[in-house]
Each structure stands twice: as structure tokens, then as C-alpha cells.
Amino acid sequence: MEVIAASCIVTAVLFGVFFLIYRTNKTSLMSGFTFGMFLFALVATYTIAVGQHPANPFLLYPLIALAGIALIVPLFGIYILVGYLLHNARVVFRKEGRSLSNSLTLIAAIGIIALVIVSWFVASESIPIWLQAIWAGITSIVAIYTFVVFVFLVTTALCSIARPKRDKDYIVVLGSGLIEGRVTPLLAGRIRRAIQFARKQRDKTEKLPVLVMSGGQGPDEPLAEARAMAQFAIDAGYDPAHVLVEDKSTNTAENMAFSKSLMDARSPGGYKAIFSTSSYHVMRAGIYARKAGLRIDGIGAPTALYYLPNALLREFIALVVMRKKRFIIVVVIVFLLTATSYGLPYYLAQMISSTL
């Protein structure tokens, strides 16, 4: 019982740490990391409980299912993942067309296949130790970033399920581009999500928030995106007096910065706001909001399941680019530590000295 009690305390502490980080900054990868640690501690506590009460079927059967999953994942998980990515790429190409941005799941599948083939070759062939060291460094980087991707996905999910209080003065609706001057289905989803939240708030508090439509005019667009968005909302029955247009921004960072300036000027005494975007985009948009000085949460419009893997990969790449310095530092440190453990500097020095 003492072991279970200690495990329960550790689990409770981890949940408390997660909850504190989540309330402070939902967009931080630490929220996803601490939530993952909490889940791990929860499973460990459950396993200990089963060990002390093995005859209880209500405890034993779920553990058997978890053990089965834990066995399947290392044995077949990578093949299942590759198969799914290839299938998803085919579906995306059929529905969205062939382009680089729509090829991310295909590229990921090819990358995994290449990693498996090279790993098999390195393990089965006698190759120089310095090549083994380099490959060990590369696989260590892949392992680290696989974990980072997992944390990113958990954080993204936590951000997308946030349920802000219905007391808002403004809802910033983020643009995503027009097609021939018309609102796309993706953008329509963001607008409808904002209208849905606004109407539920009005029904509950009799306070209708102002929609801040944010998006400038692209070189191939006949009008500013925000104006098309505003017209879409008005056509959907939203009060025109509660629609504002921010039509200068060209990216998410400017969406947040310019919308903040608009809201600051309109409500100098302070205000409460949220933003509306696609579910997969809530985390990164939240990071840009904090950079602009907006401590606001986001609400996510549903995304088609076939499109979600490609969109999440694109978001992760964008996050890496946004924080490229720290990610590059991690890559360099991990590679050097792994390669050094294989004695790479010694073998390189020998190779250089032999050529002199």
C-alpha cells in the first residue's frame, strides 16, 4: 500500500505541475511534456495496483490490453505508420492536388523507409567505425525529434480542446487565403467557429462579441481577405455593427499584432478576447499571440481527418523554423555527444594525420 500511496502522490504532483503550466501558457511544449509524464505515472500507478490485486478482472483486463498495444507498437508500429502515411498521401493528392505542401506525409513515409533500410545495412555490414559513429549521431537526432513530435502533438491537442469562458469582447478570426476572391472551406470553418462561440455567448450572457476579421490582400486576390471574411459573416446573419476589418496583415504574426492595435485603439480601458483558427493551428497561433502581447486562448475549427496529418506536419516544420536556433543547438549537441561516445574525434584525427 505504501508503494501505491507514493505512486499516487507522484501522479498527483505531476498533474498539478501540468495544470499550472497549462493555465499559464497552453502553447508551451512543457504543457504537452508534463501531461505525457502524468499519463505515464498514471499507467505506472495502475500497473502497481494490478500487481497487488491480480485477481481483480476489472483491473487485469485493461492492463492486458495495454500490454498488447505495448507489444504491437515496437513490432509492427513503424510498418503501420508507413502504410498509413502512404495511404494518406494518396488521399490528399486525390482531394487537394499534387503540390509540395500536400506531399509531407509522402516525404515522411519515404524518410522512414530510408531510415529503416540504412539502419539494416549498418547493422548487417562491416563498415568503418567512423561511419557507425556518424550514423549513431543521426539516429539519436531522429529519436530525440520523434519524441519532440510526440510532445508537439500532445500540446497541439491540448490547445485545440481549450474551452475559454464566454465573456469575450472580441474574437480575432485568422485568415487562410481566398480562392478567386471567395472564402475557402477551411476559412469558412474558422468564421463559423467564431460565430458559433459568439452566439452561444450571447445566448448565455446577452453580450455579442465583435469579430475582428484579420487578413490582407494577396497579389493574386481581387480584394482583401478580411473584407471577404466580413461579408461571409454578415451573409451568415451576423450583426454588421459587430464586425471589424483588419486588412493589412500578411501572416499570422501580423494578424495578431495588427488586430491587437485595432482592439487597443477601440477599447483602451482593456478587453477580453480569443482567436479562431483551424484546430491544428491553435498552438502556433497562440505562440504568435503571446509574441504580440496578447494573452489570449484560441478556439479551433474542425479539420477534415484526411487533411490533418499533412497539416500537423506542416505546423511542426513551421515551429522548427520559428525556433530554429534552439533546435539547431539540440541537433549539434546530440550529434556530438553520440559521435564522441563512438570515438569519432579520435578516428577523424587518425584519418587526417594519415593524409598529411
C-alpha positions as CSV (number, residue, x, y, z in Angstrom):
1,M,0.0,0.0,0.0
2,E,2.9,2.4,0.7
3,V,4.1,1.9,-2.9
4,I,0.7,2.7,-4.3
5,A,0.3,5.7,-2.0
6,A,3.7,7.1,-3.1
7,S,2.8,6.5,-6.8
8,C,-0.5,8.3,-6.3
9,I,1.3,11.3,-4.7
10,V,3.8,11.4,-7.6
11,T,0.9,11.2,-10.1
12,A,-1.0,14.0,-8.4
13,V,2.1,16.2,-8.2
14,L,2.7,15.7,-11.9
15,F,-0.9,16.6,-12.7
16,G,-0.6,19.7,-10.6
17,V,2.6,20.8,-12.4
18,F,0.9,20.2,-15.8
19,F,-2.2,22.1,-14.7
20,L,-0.1,25.1,-13.6
21,I,1.8,25.2,-16.8
22,Y,-1.3,24.7,-18.9
23,R,-3.1,27.5,-17.2
24,T,-0.1,29.8,-17.5
25,N,0.8,29.0,-21.1
26,K,-1.1,26.4,-23.1
27,T,1.2,26.8,-26.1
28,S,4.4,25.7,-24.3
29,L,5.8,22.3,-25.2
30,M,6.2,21.8,-21.5
31,S,2.4,21.5,-21.1
32,G,2.5,18.5,-23.5
33,F,5.6,17.1,-21.8
34,T,4.2,17.3,-18.3
35,F,0.9,15.9,-19.4
36,G,2.7,12.9,-21.0
37,M,4.6,12.4,-17.8
38,F,1.4,12.5,-15.8
39,L,-0.1,9.8,-18.1
40,F,3.0,7.7,-17.7
41,A,2.8,8.0,-13.9
42,L,-1.0,7.2,-14.1
43,V,-0.3,4.0,-16.0
44,A,2.5,3.1,-13.6
45,T,0.2,3.5,-10.6
46,Y,-2.4,1.4,-12.3
47,T,0.1,-1.3,-13.0
48,I,1.2,-1.4,-9.4
49,A,-2.4,-1.6,-8.3
50,V,-2.9,-4.6,-10.6
51,G,0.2,-6.2,-9.2
52,Q,-1.2,-6.0,-5.7
53,H,-4.7,-7.2,-6.8
54,P,-4.1,-9.6,-9.7
55,A,-7.3,-11.5,-9.2
56,N,-9.5,-8.4,-9.9
57,P,-10.7,-8.7,-13.6
58,F,-11.7,-5.0,-13.8
59,L,-8.0,-4.1,-13.2
60,L,-6.4,-7.0,-15.0
61,Y,-8.2,-6.9,-18.4
62,P,-7.4,-3.3,-19.3
63,L,-3.7,-4.0,-18.4
64,I,-3.7,-6.9,-20.7
65,A,-5.0,-4.6,-23.5
66,L,-2.3,-2.1,-22.7
67,A,0.4,-4.8,-22.7
68,G,-0.9,-5.9,-26.1
69,I,-0.6,-2.4,-27.5
70,A,2.9,-2.1,-26.0
71,L,3.9,-5.3,-27.8
72,I,2.4,-4.4,-31.2
73,V,3.8,-0.9,-31.4
74,P,7.5,-1.8,-31.3
75,L,7.0,-4.9,-33.6
76,F,4.6,-3.5,-36.2
77,G,4.1,0.2,-35.4
78,I,6.6,1.5,-37.9
79,Y,5.1,-0.5,-40.7
80,I,1.6,0.5,-39.8
81,L,2.7,4.1,-39.7
82,V,4.4,3.9,-43.1
83,G,1.3,2.3,-44.6
84,Y,-0.9,4.9,-43.1
85,L,1.3,7.8,-44.3
86,L,1.4,6.4,-47.9
87,H,-2.4,5.9,-47.9
88,N,-2.9,9.4,-46.5
89,A,-0.7,10.9,-49.2
90,R,-2.7,9.2,-51.9
91,V,-6.0,10.6,-50.4
92,V,-4.6,14.1,-50.1
93,F,-3.3,14.1,-53.7
94,R,-6.7,13.0,-54.9
95,K,-8.7,15.6,-53.0
96,E,-6.3,18.5,-52.8
97,G,-4.0,18.1,-55.8
98,R,-0.3,17.4,-56.1
99,S,2.0,20.0,-54.5
100,L,5.0,20.2,-52.2
101,S,2.8,21.3,-49.3
102,N,0.5,18.3,-49.9
103,S,3.4,15.9,-50.1
104,L,4.6,16.0,-46.5
105,T,3.1,12.6,-45.4
106,L,4.6,11.0,-48.5
107,I,8.0,12.6,-47.7
108,A,7.7,11.4,-44.1
109,A,7.0,7.9,-45.3
110,I,9.9,7.8,-47.7
111,G,12.2,9.2,-44.9
112,I,11.1,6.4,-42.5
113,I,11.7,3.7,-45.2
114,A,15.1,5.1,-45.9
115,L,16.0,5.2,-42.2
116,V,15.0,1.5,-41.8
117,I,16.9,0.4,-44.9
118,V,20.1,2.3,-43.9
119,S,19.8,1.0,-40.3
120,W,19.5,-2.5,-41.5
121,F,22.5,-2.1,-43.8
122,V,24.7,-0.6,-41.0
123,A,23.7,-3.4,-38.7
124,S,24.3,-6.2,-41.2
125,E,27.5,-5.0,-42.9
126,S,31.0,-4.3,-41.6
127,I,31.5,-0.6,-42.0
128,P,34.2,1.7,-40.6
129,I,33.7,2.8,-37.0
130,W,33.6,6.5,-38.0
131,L,30.6,5.8,-40.3
132,Q,28.9,3.9,-37.5
133,A,29.5,7.0,-35.2
134,I,28.0,9.3,-37.8
135,W,25.0,7.1,-38.3
136,A,24.6,6.7,-34.5
137,G,24.5,10.5,-34.2
138,I,21.9,10.8,-37.0
139,T,19.7,8.1,-35.4
140,S,20.0,9.8,-32.0
141,I,18.8,13.0,-33.5
142,V,15.9,11.2,-35.2
143,A,15.0,9.6,-31.8
144,I,15.1,12.9,-30.0
145,Y,12.9,14.6,-32.6
146,T,10.5,11.7,-32.7
147,F,9.9,12.4,-29.0
148,V,9.6,16.1,-29.7
149,V,7.0,15.4,-32.4
150,F,5.0,13.4,-29.8
151,V,5.2,16.2,-27.3
152,F,4.2,18.7,-30.1
153,L,1.1,16.5,-31.0
154,V,0.0,16.3,-27.3
155,T,0.5,20.1,-26.9
156,T,-1.5,20.8,-30.1
157,A,-4.3,18.5,-28.9
158,L,-4.4,20.2,-25.5
159,C,-4.5,23.7,-27.2
160,S,-7.3,22.7,-29.6
161,I,-9.6,21.4,-26.8
162,A,-9.4,24.5,-24.7
163,R,-12.8,26.0,-23.7
164,P,-12.5,29.7,-23.0
165,K,-15.0,31.5,-20.8
166,R,-17.9,33.1,-22.6
167,D,-17.2,36.6,-21.5
168,K,-15.3,37.9,-24.6
169,D,-15.4,41.4,-26.1
170,Y,-13.5,40.3,-29.3
171,I,-12.9,37.2,-31.4
172,V,-10.0,37.5,-33.8
173,V,-10.6,35.4,-36.9
174,L,-7.4,34.4,-38.6
175,G,-7.3,34.4,-42.4
176,S,-6.0,31.5,-44.5
177,G,-6.3,32.8,-48.1
178,L,-9.0,33.2,-50.7
179,I,-9.7,31.3,-54.0
180,E,-10.8,33.7,-56.8
181,G,-11.9,36.2,-54.2
182,R,-14.1,33.6,-52.3
183,V,-13.8,32.3,-48.8
184,T,-12.4,28.7,-48.9
185,P,-14.0,25.8,-46.9
186,L,-11.0,26.0,-44.5
187,L,-11.5,29.7,-43.9
188,A,-15.3,29.3,-43.7
189,G,-14.8,26.8,-40.9
190,R,-12.8,29.4,-38.9
191,I,-15.5,32.0,-39.4
192,R,-18.3,29.6,-38.5
193,R,-16.5,28.5,-35.3
194,A,-16.2,32.1,-34.2
195,I,-19.9,32.8,-34.9
196,Q,-20.9,29.6,-33.1
197,F,-18.9,30.7,-30.0
198,A,-20.3,34.3,-30.2
199,R,-23.9,33.2,-30.5
200,K,-23.6,30.8,-27.6
201,Q,-22.0,33.6,-25.5
202,R,-24.9,36.0,-26.5
203,D,-27.5,33.4,-25.5
204,K,-25.8,32.9,-22.1
205,T,-24.8,36.5,-21.3
206,E,-26.6,38.7,-23.8
207,K,-23.2,40.0,-24.8
208,L,-22.3,39.7,-28.5
209,P,-18.5,39.9,-29.1
210,V,-17.0,41.8,-32.0
211,L,-15.5,39.7,-34.8
212,V,-12.1,41.0,-35.9
213,M,-11.6,39.7,-39.4
214,S,-7.8,39.6,-40.0
215,G,-6.2,39.1,-43.4
216,G,-4.7,41.3,-46.0
217,Q,-4.8,41.2,-49.8
218,G,-2.5,38.8,-51.6
219,P,-1.0,39.6,-55.0
220,D,-3.4,37.1,-56.7
221,E,-6.5,38.2,-54.8
222,P,-9.1,40.7,-56.0
223,L,-9.9,42.0,-52.5
224,A,-8.5,41.9,-49.0
225,E,-9.2,38.6,-47.3
226,A,-10.7,40.3,-44.2
227,R,-13.3,42.0,-46.3
228,A,-14.4,38.7,-47.9
229,M,-14.5,37.2,-44.4
230,A,-16.6,40.1,-43.1
231,Q,-19.1,39.7,-45.9
232,F,-19.3,35.9,-45.3
233,A,-20.1,36.5,-41.6
234,I,-22.8,39.2,-42.5
235,D,-24.3,36.9,-45.1
236,A,-24.5,34.2,-42.3
237,G,-26.6,36.6,-40.3
238,Y,-24.0,38.2,-38.0
239,D,-24.7,41.8,-36.9
240,P,-22.6,44.1,-39.2
241,A,-22.1,46.5,-36.3
242,H,-20.1,43.8,-34.5
243,V,-17.7,43.1,-37.4
244,L,-14.3,44.8,-37.7
245,V,-11.9,44.5,-40.6
246,E,-8.1,44.3,-40.2
247,D,-6.9,44.1,-43.9
248,K,-3.2,44.8,-43.7
249,S,-1.7,41.6,-42.3
250,T,0.1,39.0,-44.5
251,N,0.9,36.3,-41.9
252,T,-0.1,35.0,-38.5
253,A,2.3,37.2,-36.6
254,E,0.9,40.3,-38.3
255,N,-2.7,39.0,-37.8
256,M,-2.1,39.1,-34.1
257,A,0.0,42.4,-33.9
258,F,-2.4,44.4,-36.2
259,S,-5.5,43.0,-34.5
260,K,-4.1,44.0,-31.1
261,S,-3.5,47.5,-32.3
262,L,-7.1,47.7,-33.6
263,M,-8.6,46.3,-30.3
264,D,-6.3,48.6,-28.2
265,A,-7.5,51.7,-30.0
266,R,-11.1,50.7,-29.8
267,S,-11.0,49.6,-26.1
268,P,-8.2,51.5,-24.3
269,G,-9.6,50.5,-21.0
270,G,-9.0,46.8,-21.6
271,Y,-10.8,43.9,-23.1
272,K,-11.2,40.1,-23.2
273,A,-10.5,38.3,-26.4
274,I,-9.9,35.0,-28.1
275,F,-8.9,34.0,-31.6
276,S,-10.5,31.5,-34.0
277,T,-8.5,29.4,-36.4
278,S,-8.2,25.7,-37.6
279,S,-7.7,23.1,-34.8
280,Y,-4.2,22.2,-35.9
281,H,-3.1,25.9,-36.0
282,V,-4.2,26.9,-32.5
283,M,-0.9,26.2,-30.8
284,R,1.4,28.1,-33.2
285,A,-1.1,30.9,-33.5
286,G,-1.1,31.1,-29.7
287,I,2.7,31.5,-29.7
288,Y,2.4,34.4,-32.1
289,A,-0.4,35.9,-29.9
290,R,2.0,35.9,-26.9
291,K,4.7,37.4,-29.0
292,A,2.4,40.3,-29.9
293,G,1.5,40.8,-26.3
294,L,-1.9,39.1,-26.4
295,R,-2.5,36.7,-23.5
296,I,-5.5,35.0,-25.2
297,D,-6.6,31.5,-25.9
298,G,-7.8,30.1,-29.2
299,I,-10.7,28.0,-30.4
300,G,-10.2,25.5,-33.2
301,A,-12.5,24.8,-36.2
302,P,-12.7,21.1,-37.1
303,T,-10.3,19.9,-39.7
304,A,-11.0,17.1,-42.2
305,L,-9.3,13.9,-40.9
306,Y,-7.6,13.1,-44.2
307,Y,-6.0,16.6,-44.2
308,L,-5.0,16.6,-40.5
309,P,-1.7,14.6,-40.7
310,N,-0.3,16.8,-43.5
311,A,-1.4,20.0,-41.7
312,L,0.2,18.8,-38.4
313,L,3.5,18.0,-40.2
314,R,3.4,21.5,-41.8
315,E,2.8,23.1,-38.4
316,F,5.7,21.2,-36.8
317,I,8.0,22.3,-39.6
318,A,6.9,25.9,-39.1
319,L,7.5,25.6,-35.3
320,V,11.0,24.3,-36.0
321,V,11.7,27.2,-38.4
322,M,10.3,29.6,-35.8
323,R,12.7,28.4,-33.1
324,K,15.4,27.2,-35.4
325,K,18.3,28.4,-33.2
326,R,17.4,26.2,-30.2
327,F,16.5,23.3,-32.5
328,I,19.9,23.6,-34.3
329,I,21.7,23.7,-30.9
330,V,19.9,20.5,-29.8
331,V,20.9,18.8,-33.1
332,V,24.6,19.7,-32.7
333,I,24.8,18.7,-29.0
334,V,23.1,15.4,-29.5
335,F,25.2,14.5,-32.6
336,L,28.5,15.5,-30.9
337,L,27.7,13.6,-27.7
338,T,26.7,10.4,-29.6
339,A,29.5,10.6,-32.1
340,T,32.1,11.3,-29.3
341,S,30.9,8.2,-27.4
342,Y,31.9,6.2,-30.5
343,G,35.3,7.8,-30.6
344,L,34.6,9.8,-33.8
345,P,37.1,12.6,-33.0
346,Y,39.9,10.0,-32.5
347,Y,39.2,8.3,-35.8
348,L,38.9,11.6,-37.7
349,A,42.2,12.7,-36.2
350,Q,43.8,9.5,-37.4
351,M,42.4,9.9,-40.9
352,I,43.6,13.5,-41.1
353,S,47.1,12.7,-39.8
354,S,47.4,9.8,-42.3
355,T,46.9,12.2,-45.2
356,L,49.5,14.7,-44.1
